[in-house]
Amino acid sequence: MTFRKLAYGASAVAIMMSASTAVFAQETTGGISGVVYDAAGSPVGGATVTVVHVPSGTTSTTFTDPNGQFSSRGLRVGGPYLVRSASAAGDAAAQVATIGIGTPVSIELVIAGAGESAAQVDDVVVTGVRSGGLRTSPRSNLNLADIETLPSIGRDIMALDAGILVGEVLDTFDNGIAVAITDISATCHMPDVIEAPYRPAMLNEGETGTTFRLGGPSCLAGDIIGDYVFETPPTSGTRIAFLDQAHYSMVKTNTFNGVPLPAIALWNSETDALRLVREFDYSEFRDRLS
């Protein structure tokens, strides 16, 4: 994908890949919850739990409470997910094949004892079958049983992977870590990246390079999107895009500190043509409050 035609100054653009109207969702994400136990069967409090969406690499981090319980919400439907816990008592890991919308999948993470962790493994055989071409676009695989349990299917099924949120870097500086300020606001445009916690997947994120902390233009301390790796350090004007954001951007309308609302555009992947569908201003945000 190229961004050479996305010339809209300092306002983010939500690109709807398959629908020309905004899609409003009730609930389109899932979660994973559970308990971490040590080798003696006692709950482990204060453990760091990392949940990784294997296909995209999107990571969510949380911590166990004094009862060893944890909950990670706002996760992409599907899977698989790799769940790891780390603590002074030891480490544990488990894989969740898939998650659905709404009620979190419940798991247990048990830290192996000394004898178990020292056990020798002679051979590990991994087999797999791949058919068809490599698909790199975001997607969710739903069977008939999954679809039948979706709430308000007429709207919510269309909201999954609805589109991408495109913006640009406004400025960069160093504050102990490389920081890039963008015209995309986590507070105004995205799911709650602090409360969830949630790390939006970025299109074409590098595997090696320089890590930048991306922040929004508002003065709120929580307006931080996350840390991302760039093969080439971004500069003012560098285009960035976050996946699966259009439905969030359309329902989370906030113009705090003068941050503009995203415009809606349709992009044709075959011709690279971009058509602006609608732009919004403060009056529309104001009228929704009255």
C-alpha positions, 0 to 999 in steps of 0.5 A: 500500500502507498500513502502518496495520495493521502494528503490531508494535512494534520488530520488522521484518515480512517480508510474503510476497505469494504464499506462506505458508511461508518459501522457501529459495533456493540462488542467486537473483541474478546479476552483471556483470563485465568490464574497463575499457580506455583509448583505447590499449587499456590496462586502467584501474585504480582506476576507479569502476564504477556498475551501475544496474538501470534499471527500479528505479533500484537502484545498485551501485558497485564499483572496478576492480583494477590490471588494470582488472577489476571484478565486481558481484554480488548483482544482480537477475535481468533488466534492462536494466542501465546500466554506467558507469565514471569515471576520470582516463582518461575515462568509458565506458558500456554497457548490458546487456539482461538477466542470469541467475542465477549466472555473471556477464555479461562486458562490456568498457568502452572509453574513447573517444579525443579524436577519437571523443568530439568526433565530432558526432551529427546525429540520434538516433532512439529508437522504442518500443512500450508495450502494457498498463497501467503495472506498478510492482511488482517482477518478473523476466521469464523465458522457457523457456530461462531457466527450464530453466537455473535451479538447483533450479527447484522452490524457486529460481523461487519465491524471486525477488521473494518479498516485502518487509521492513517496518520503522520508523524508531526515531530520527533525528539529524544527523552531517554527513548526516541519519541514520535508525536503523531496526529493520531490520538490514542485518547481521541481515536483509538481503544483505551490503550492504557486501561485495556491495555491494548497495543494497536497493530501497525502496518509494516512494522519493522522487525529490527531497527529503532524503537520509537514511542508513538504519542498523540498531540493532546496534552493528556499524560495517557495519550501514548499509543505504544512502542514500535520498531522502525527500520528507518527512523521516522521524520516529520511527515512519515506516514503510519497506519494502524490496523483494525481501527475504523470502527473504533475511530467512528464511535470514539468521537473526542476533540479534546485539546483541538484534536480533529476527528478522522475523515472517512475515505475509500481506497481502491487497492487495485488502482491506488485511487483514494476517494474522500467520503466525509470529513467532520468538524467540531460542530458535529462533535458539539451537537452530539453532546447537546 
